[in-house]
Amino acid sequence: MTLSRSLRADALHEAGMTYFEDGDEAAAVKEYLRALVLDPDRPHTLYALGLLFKYRRAWRESFEYNQRARRLRPDDEATLWNLVIAATALQDWATARDVWRDLKIFLAPGEGPVDDDFGITSVRLNVDAMNAAIEVVWARRVCPVRARIANIPAGSTGFRYGDVVLHDWTAAGYRLDSEGQEWPVFNALELFEPSRFSTHEAWVEVDSPEDIEALDGLCDEAGIFFEDWTGSPRTLLKACSDRRPYEGLDWELQGTESWDRMRRVSFAAVDSALLTRVLNDWVQGPRRRLADFRCTLDARLS
């Protein structure tokens, strides 16, 4: 390739980057593709297209451009991670496992999807959504880029307890657990596998913490997941998980000093009729009242 063509390709790539930074993805794609016409083997342009299509959740295009970039730069870590995310989204397990080996992440032998225990993490839901609640929840990773939600997200998020989400590979922020340990927060890219649990939310009036413990116990016996949300903001500001938290300031860990008889609670249940029976049994106790009980996300409608 002549120096002139190389310089023109460089200029087109730079223009594409500028358009991308300004939020004009269509123009960015156009300039990147023009650069590739002049020089089809530009790994950083191929990578840029693969990254852009990852943000668009256009997985086949992201896979194609990251795969081409990988052939030119087989040791580039960012390319490999974005390729394995696209391969996972497409359920191309052979490619995903091959890339994990390149990344020195060794999995149990097999040929299908990876479903193991890679420890707990946090994921941020709806980071790119315009009209959905952003929420950070705990999850357990089943592979390096998929995690099963272990909290009950608010119904307004569109996600449920037990959902498996595909998440990005770089930490978007950090949060603290109840012991002060810091954990990375990964942005969820999309729902990968829906759970069977529906989300129910309610306000309950109780006399003491023992009443909530009794409700938790009944739910546990029935296979229903229960959370007391009182004093714990469910919809977090994006900035709260975009930075490292100061010790003791993780909003979700802050509670109220005095006991509040009105509690906001949530349930994740497969069988809504069973949940209703559990609640009917529970309210038989003295000074227990169920208020504003509703299903906020029905698994049967997803």
C-alpha positions in Angstrom: 0.0 0.0 0.0 1.3 3.4 -0.9 2.1 6.1 1.7 -0.7 8.2 0.3 -3.4 5.6 0.7 -2.1 4.9 4.3 -2.3 8.5 5.2 -5.8 8.8 3.7 -6.9 5.7 5.7 -5.5 7.2 8.9 -7.4 10.4 8.3 -10.7 8.5 7.7 -10.1 6.4 10.9 -9.5 9.6 12.9 -12.7 11.1 11.4 -14.6 8.0 12.5 -13.3 8.3 16.0 -14.4 11.9 16.2 -17.9 11.0 14.9 -18.1 8.2 17.5 -17.1 10.4 20.3 -19.7 12.9 19.2 -22.4 10.2 19.3 -22.9 10.0 15.5 -22.4 6.2 15.1 -23.7 6.0 11.6 -21.2 8.5 10.4 -18.4 6.7 12.3 -19.3 3.4 10.7 -19.2 5.1 7.2 -15.7 6.6 7.8 -14.3 3.4 9.3 -15.5 1.4 6.3 -14.0 3.9 3.9 -10.7 3.5 5.7 -11.0 -0.3 5.3 -11.6 0.1 1.5 -8.2 1.7 1.3 -6.5 -0.7 3.8 -8.5 -3.9 4.7 -5.9 -5.0 7.2 -6.1 -2.1 9.7 -6.5 -3.9 13.0 -7.3 -0.8 15.0 -10.1 0.1 12.5 -11.4 -3.4 12.6 -11.3 -3.3 16.4 -13.2 0.1 16.4 -15.9 -1.3 14.3 -16.2 -4.4 16.5 -16.4 -2.2 19.6 -19.1 0.0 18.0 -21.2 -2.9 17.0 -20.8 -4.4 20.5 -22.4 -1.2 21.9 -25.2 -1.6 19.3 -25.7 -5.2 20.4 -25.2 -6.1 16.7 -23.4 -9.3 17.5 -22.8 -10.8 14.1 -21.1 -7.6 12.9 -19.1 -7.3 16.2 -18.0 -10.9 15.9 -16.9 -10.5 12.2 -14.8 -7.4 12.8 -13.3 -8.6 16.1 -12.4 -11.9 14.4 -10.7 -10.1 11.6 -8.8 -7.9 14.1 -7.8 -11.0 16.1 -6.1 -12.6 13.0 -4.0 -9.5 12.7 -3.3 -8.9 16.4 -3.8 -12.3 18.1 -2.5 -11.1 21.4 -4.6 -7.9 21.8 -6.5 -8.4 25.0 -9.3 -5.9 24.3 -10.0 -7.5 20.9 -10.1 -11.0 22.4 -12.6 -9.9 25.2 -14.9 -8.2 22.7 -14.7 -11.2 20.4 -15.6 -13.6 23.2 -18.5 -11.4 24.3 -19.9 -11.5 20.7 -19.3 -15.3 20.4 -21.1 -15.8 23.7 -24.0 -13.7 22.6 -24.2 -15.8 19.4 -23.8 -19.0 21.5 -20.7 -19.9 19.4 -19.3 -21.9 22.2 -16.4 -23.3 20.1 -15.1 -19.9 19.4 -15.7 -18.7 22.9 -13.8 -21.6 24.4 -10.9 -21.0 21.9 -10.7 -17.3 22.9 -10.8 -18.2 26.6 -7.7 -20.3 26.1 -6.0 -17.4 24.4 -6.9 -15.2 27.4 -5.4 -17.9 29.7 -8.7 -18.6 31.3 -9.0 -22.3 31.7 -12.4 -23.9 31.8 -13.7 -27.4 32.6 -13.5 -29.6 29.5 -16.5 -29.5 27.3 -17.9 -28.3 24.0 -21.1 -26.5 25.0 -21.9 -23.4 27.1 -19.8 -22.6 30.1 -21.9 -22.9 33.3 -19.6 -22.8 36.3 -19.0 -20.7 39.4 -16.8 -17.8 38.8 -17.7 -16.1 42.1 -19.9 -13.1 43.0 -19.9 -9.7 41.3 -22.1 -6.7 40.7 -23.9 -5.8 37.5 -25.5 -2.6 36.5 -28.8 -2.9 34.7 -30.1 -0.6 31.9 -27.0 1.5 31.7 -27.9 2.5 28.1 -31.7 2.5 28.4 -33.6 5.8 28.1 -36.8 4.9 30.0 -35.8 2.1 32.3 -34.6 2.2 35.9 -30.8 1.8 36.4 -30.0 -0.5 39.2 -26.9 -2.3 40.6 -27.5 -5.8 41.8 -25.4 -8.7 43.1 -24.9 -11.6 40.8 -23.0 -14.9 40.5 -20.9 -15.3 37.4 -21.5 -18.5 35.5 -18.7 -17.6 33.0 -16.4 -14.6 32.7 -19.0 -12.6 30.8 -22.3 -14.0 32.1 -23.9 -13.7 35.5 -27.0 -14.9 37.2 -28.8 -12.1 39.2 -28.9 -12.9 42.9 -31.0 -9.9 44.1 -34.6 -9.0 43.3 -34.4 -6.1 40.9 -37.2 -3.6 40.9 -39.9 -4.5 38.4 -39.3 -1.2 36.6 -35.9 -2.5 35.5 -37.4 -5.3 33.3 -35.0 -7.8 34.9 -35.8 -10.5 37.5 -34.2 -12.6 40.2 -32.4 -15.5 38.5 -32.0 -13.9 35.1 -28.7 -14.6 33.4 -27.2 -11.4 31.8 -24.4 -10.9 29.4 -22.1 -8.3 30.8 -19.1 -6.3 29.6 -15.5 -7.2 30.5 -14.2 -4.0 32.0 -15.3 -2.7 35.4 -17.5 0.4 35.1 -17.3 1.2 38.8 -17.0 -0.4 42.3 -19.2 -1.0 45.3 -18.8 -2.3 48.9 -20.3 -5.3 50.5 -21.6 -5.5 54.1 -18.0 -6.3 55.3 -16.4 -3.3 53.5 -14.9 -5.4 50.7 -14.8 -3.7 47.3 -16.3 -5.4 44.2 -16.2 -4.4 40.6 -19.5 -3.4 38.8 -19.9 -4.6 35.3 -22.4 -3.2 32.8 -25.1 -5.6 31.7 -25.3 -5.7 27.9 -28.5 -7.7 27.5 -30.6 -10.5 28.9 -29.1 -13.8 28.0 -31.4 -16.3 29.7 -34.7 -15.4 31.4 -35.6 -16.8 34.8 -38.9 -18.4 35.8 -39.4 -16.0 38.7 -41.9 -13.2 38.7 -41.4 -10.1 40.8 -43.9 -9.0 43.4 -43.6 -5.9 45.5 -45.6 -4.8 48.6 -45.7 -2.6 51.6 -46.3 -4.4 54.9 -47.0 -3.0 58.3 -45.4 -5.0 61.2 -44.8 -4.7 64.9 -41.1 -5.7 65.1 -38.2 -7.2 63.2 -39.4 -10.6 64.3 -42.4 -10.2 62.0 -40.1 -9.7 59.0 -38.0 -12.7 60.1 -41.2 -14.8 60.2 -42.1 -13.7 56.7 -38.6 -14.5 55.4 -38.8 -18.0 57.0 -42.2 -18.8 55.5 -40.9 -17.7 52.1 -37.8 -19.8 52.4 -39.8 -22.9 53.2 -41.9 -22.3 50.1 -39.0 -21.7 47.8 -39.8 -18.0 47.4 -37.0 -15.5 47.5 -37.6 -12.5 49.8 -36.0 -9.1 50.4 -36.7 -6.2 52.7 -36.0 -3.1 50.7 -36.7 -0.6 53.4 -34.0 2.1 53.8 -32.2 0.7 50.7 -32.6 2.7 47.5 -33.4 0.3 44.7 -32.8 2.7 41.8 -29.2 3.9 42.0 -27.8 7.0 40.3 -25.4 6.1 37.5 -22.7 8.1 39.2 -23.0 6.0 42.3 -21.4 3.0 40.6 -19.2 5.0 38.2 -16.6 5.6 40.8 -14.9 3.9 43.7 -17.1 4.3 46.8 -15.8 5.9 49.9 -15.8 3.5 52.8 -19.1 3.4 54.6 -20.9 5.4 51.8 -22.2 2.6 49.6 -25.9 3.7 49.5 -27.3 0.3 49.4 -25.6 -0.6 52.7 -26.9 2.4 54.6 -29.8 1.6 56.8 -32.0 3.5 59.1 -31.2 3.8 62.8 -34.7 3.4 64.0 -37.2 0.6 63.2 -39.8 1.6 60.7 -43.1 -0.4 61.0 -43.9 0.2 57.3 -41.6 -1.9 55.2 -41.2 -2.1 51.5 -40.6 -5.7 50.6 -40.2 -7.8 47.5 -40.7 -11.4 46.5 -39.4 -13.6 43.6 -41.8 -16.5 43.1 -42.4 -19.1 40.4 -45.9 -19.9 41.7 -47.9 -16.7 42.5 -50.7 -18.7 44.0 -48.3 -20.2 46.5 -47.0 -16.7 47.4 -50.5 -15.6 48.0 -51.1 -18.5 50.4 -47.8 -17.7 52.3 -48.9 -14.1 52.7 -52.4 -15.2 53.9 -50.8 -17.4 56.5 -48.3 -14.7 57.6 -50.9 -11.9 58.1 -52.7 -14.1 60.7 -50.1 -12.9 63.2 -51.0 -9.9 65.4 -50.4 -6.4 64.0 -49.4 -7.6 60.6 -50.9 -5.9 57.5 -50.3 -6.4 53.8 -50.7 -3.2 51.7 -50.3 -2.4 48.1 -49.3 -5.9 47.0 -48.8 -6.3 43.2 -46.9 -8.3 40.6 -44.5 -5.8 39.0 -42.9 -8.2 36.5 -44.6 -11.3 35.3 -42.3 -14.1 34.0 -45.2 -15.5 31.9 -45.4 -12.3 29.9 -41.7 -12.0 29.1 
